[in-house]
Amino acid sequence: MEVVYEDNHIIIVNKAAGEIVQGDRTGDEPLVETLKKWIKVKYNKPGNVFCGVTHRIDRPTMGLVVFARTSKGLSRMNELFRRGEVHKTYWAIVKNRPPRDEDTLTSYLTPVEQGNRTYVSATPRPGAQKAVLRYRVIGNSERYYLLEVNLMTGRKHQIRAQLASIGCPVRGDLKYGYPRSNPEGGISLQSHRIEFEHPVSHKQIDVTAPTPDVPLWQILAADAAQRRAAQQAEQRAE
């Protein structure tokens, strides 16, 4: 477990692929319980330790998750999420080039318990939820593309289902049509950056996850950095 930010009210963890944030039917120890143990040992706390779940990301997804260390932090973080004032940026690796290098996807998603997946339709249907995301290609190698994804809504499996619907399933995501699993496990989807005004101190929180220590991630992240540097140089020259 990697803690990337911590104060008296909130704690942000870089979750590994395969970990669950909150308990489920598998009975595996969730990240929130691991974190409670970590806090208990670090601060030598007697009795029960408070740690609240403010949001979740899918088990095969890696990256940033925000937890609350106090009840005040939990209630106020929940309100920030409810009002859409927590801005999350994801990175996704896909093999197929998207139809456009930058686009906004609007779909209607229907979660189905059987198979634990989400179905996408282009038009409204009974029980479906409207889902909106923006993506852009920020890097590529000979065989893969790195997408930056910003969610306008938060739906179950939204990024995975919507990218698959345009022919770009996330690398390693067998559930949504990718042909092979990843050698390193999980899927190539990272909760990469999270930004919000601290619910108690009101300072600006802006945390970025480290690039996964996997050669493909490193190659694509390096290409993205080179592109960004070139764009900044062009802007300075104008």
Disulfide bonds with the S-S distance in Angstrom:
none
